Amino acid sequence: MQYGPRSSGVRISPSPLKIEKTFNELFLFSFMWYVYILQSKVDGFIYRGMSENPESRLIDHNKGKVKSTKPHRPYYKIYVEKCKNREEARKREKYLKSAAGRRFIKKYLRDTRSSLPDC
């Protein structure tokens, strides 16, 4: 319990800014975010994105609700990565869209496809 200067017995409440900051921190960290990579079954187009729910987002992509992916439908999920918060997910998404990230995806696809059994 905090009291005012010289212990006058008056209780000091936290400032509204401190309460808002605490709320924002809790809000940012209360949800898991995911970075995902989709590949088109038609032409191999690769899409990278982030979402709180990658399963429902895949459905949105396949229904044509996303303008950038609509011409390449349908998609399947090739990679999902869990992130602590939205900021971390955004940084990871930006990395995956960079040249280094494209190399990572290419290597990942090569490694995972070579380890799959032949049908």
Helices and strands as residue ranges (DSSP letters): G 5-7, H 16-29, E 33-40, E 46-51, H 54-63, G 70-72, E 75-83, H 86-97, H 99-115
